[in-house]
Amino acid sequence: MQFDPRQMKRMMQQMGIKSEEVPAKRVIIEKEDEKIVIENPAVTSIEQGGIKSYQISGGTVEVVPNIPEDDVKLVAEQTGASNEECETTLVACKGDVAEAIMKLKKV
């Protein structure tokens, strides 16, 4: 059985559920040791009974390790590269400080 989107929205409103699309370019979920990056997501805000929740779907998913700021500073001090370049290299090296330093020094 298929519902007409307008009919579905009316039914949700009758049940006290409000929903709206949220324009988003990227959604980042920060976990303890990594970030999940969802590019071009479809995000819907749903509110019922004073509680707001979000539904996220679609897009390209990329898992990126969290890089401690101290690691970025250490690599920058050792190589003279910018913090942004150091962080990008550390992400590419999956957080391996020694490998990042070697890559930036081109050793």
N, C-alpha and C positions, 0 to 999 in steps of 0.2 A: 504494500500500500504506500503510495507516494503522496506527500503533502505539498501544496503550493507554498512557497516561502512566505507569502503574505499571510496565508492562513495560519502557518506555524507561528509567525510573529504575534498574530492576534491571540492565539491560544496561550502563548507564553505570557503575554500581558495580562490575560484574564487570571493566570495563576500567580501574578505578582512578580514575574521574572522580567527584568529589563536586560536587553543585550544590545551592544553596539560594537561596530568594527573600530579597532584602534589602529591608525596608520603607524607603521613601524618599518624601519629599514633593516634593523638588526635587533635580536634579542640575545643577551648574554646571561647565562646561568653560571654563577660562581660557586664551584664546589670547593672542598678543602684543598685539593691538590691540582685541580684543573678547571678550565672554563669550557662551557659548551656554547658555541657561537652559532646562531641560526640566522642565516642571511635571508632577506626577503620573506619574512614570515607572514602568515595570516593570523592576526591576533584579535580575539573577541573578548570583550569585557562583559561579564555576566553578573548581575546583582539580584539577589533574592533575600528577603528578610534582613536587610541591612548588611549582608555579607557580600563582598565583592570578590570575584575570582576571575582568572584569566585563562583562556584556552589558546594555546599556541600550536600551530601546525605548519607543515610545509617548509620550503626553503632548503638551502644547503646547510648541513650540519658539520661543524668542525670542532674537534676537541683540542684545546690548547692548554699546555701546562701553565700553572700559576708560577710566575717568576718572582722570587723575593727581590725587593728593592736593593737589599745589600748585595745580591749577586750582580745586579745591573751596575751598581756603583763600582764594585770590584773589577768587573770587566772593563768599564770605562776608564778606570785609573790605570789599568794595565795596558790598554791599547790606545787611549787617547780618542776613541770614537765617541760619538754622541750617545746619550742615554737611549734614545729611540733606536738607533742602529744596534746598540748592545742588546736591547730587549728583543728585537726582531731576530738577531742571531741566536740568542739564548733559546727562543721558542723553536727555531729551526733545529737547534742542537738538543732539543728536549730537556733543557735545563742544565746541560753539562757545561760547567763554567770553563774547564780546561779546554774543551773542544771549541767553545765560543771564542776564547782568547786566541787560540791557534788560527782559527778561520779569519778573525779580524786582523791579526798580524800577518796573515798569509804565510804561515810557517809550514 
